Amino acid sequence: MNQLDASQFTILIADDNRSLRDLLTVSIETRGFQVITAENGLEALNLLRTQIVHLMLLDIMMPVMNGYEVLQYMQSDPELSRTPVIVMSALTDMDNLVRCVELGAEDCLFKPINTSLFWARVNAALEKKRLQDQERIFTEELATLQQVDRALNKTLDLETVANITLNWAMQQTGSIRGAIGRWVDSRFELWANSGLETAVFTQEAACFAETLHQKQIKTTPSDNKPHRLCAPIQRDDQTAETPLGIIVLECEWPFSQKDAHFLSRLCNHAAIAINNAQLHAQIQAANRSKTEFVAMVSHELKSPLTVMRSYLELFTIVNDGNLTEKQSSFINTMEESVTRMTTLISELDDITRIETNNIKLDLGPVLLPDVVSMVFNALRNQFAAKQQTCTVTIPVDLPPLWADHKRMVQILHNILSNAHKYVPAQGKISVTAMPVFEDGQSFVKIAVQDNGIGIPEKDQRKIFTQFFRTDQDGVTAVAGTGLGLNITKMLVELQGGKIWFTSELHKGSTFYFLLPSAPSTLNHQLPIIDKQAANGAMLA
Ligand code: ADP
């Protein structure tokens, strides 16, 4: 039994024969084990309930409660059934042996007891118990860490991660106070604290920081009260680096090896979550800076652009009819460039507004044919220039949308102008709409289909990200910012809807978007327009 430290094991002898009890006690204690004794079954059960017992040597024929009854009782109690029992019996017949094994006994020894056989069985039973306990602790720890991970995975907030970690650390080790923090620029930053004095944390963490190169859990000597434990929060695979943080716990009794083992695993899991939370905070800060920069740039560009547009208009009016063909073409190019820049600035403005939650939606009932007519009027010349055909099919009884009219025009304009840009000359575009019912709510589903260049499969999941444009010839040759669909998606979602698409390269694309329909009681407040007139209106 080379792995067992005998002094860590307690053996219970339950036998009514005093001289056998004494004899076994002396013999077992000589080998370094702890021994406790009981005169009958009832006494044995009481000891099992109140003390840690690693093995019981049980006589069968005893007063008050016999060995069979003890085994039966132990079998019904999940906690007690974990203690191995070696039955010592004067009854040598096979039926008794079978009965003991059926009742959960680990092994049987017949009296008078053979010493060599006795020690072989005791050692084997203790070794088996040690391995079973180890496995149970490991399984319990794994289940706990799975729960911790589930909780940690739900958040990217540093304080919440630290609080979850601290709560589990305290709960599992029975600590009464604790804190988590880190050492920054010669001072401590607390992330979570549960009753620990800041001075205690600072002192312990500072002292621990000095020995950080050891990167191990440190506990105060067992005669120092309250007992304290310091553990580095770091990933197993990053032991060479400075820990992300330090956890300090305070307990009324000494921390066990099991506590230390659990804490090192917990700190490893917490380190991953803390790492993620810190990265998330950095990304958010970078995103904030980007939004602030974009807002500043678009604001600063607005005034010079307005001046340029005004002077261009003035120049055209003043020189009406006096410009050569070449000069007119230069002016047109300048006007187109100013328009492109104005579009870009207004898109950047929208993104800033949406990302900073500064967008105000004026929600109300919106008639789709009305929106379609406005967009078509704006794009009519462009469709005509490429001889594209655009058909519209809207059911006469389509319910109105519950949306922001101005933003609905913007959404449809973005999608239709994309269709116009990415469909070759003489191509076909169609707009259809229908009412749908999803998850107990009424929506209007709008589809814009084209037979254009399509979107390569490899690019399809990036299509709604900011500044993304595919690298097809039909795209790079056309002016664009890669912002339109990103804004469109955010606007659709802000209004409680969703957007998606299907596309096949060289065959075409269909963009769908779903928006809530207006509550039916509001329909009668709408102006009466000729819904039929909108159908087919966009035939160029
Ligand atoms: P932009 O059109 O200004 O480039 P968008 O955000 O509106 O930006 O669109 C992003 C990209 O998605 C486009 O550059 C293009 O590659 C692709 N795309 C959008 N609509 C279509 C379409 N109807 N057919 C083919 N590709 C499209």
Residues whose N, C-alpha, C, O or C-beta is under 5 A from the ligand:
A	BS01	ADP	N418 A419 Y422 G452 G454 I455 I463 F468 R469 T470 V475 A479 G480 T481 G482 L483 G484 L485 N486 S509
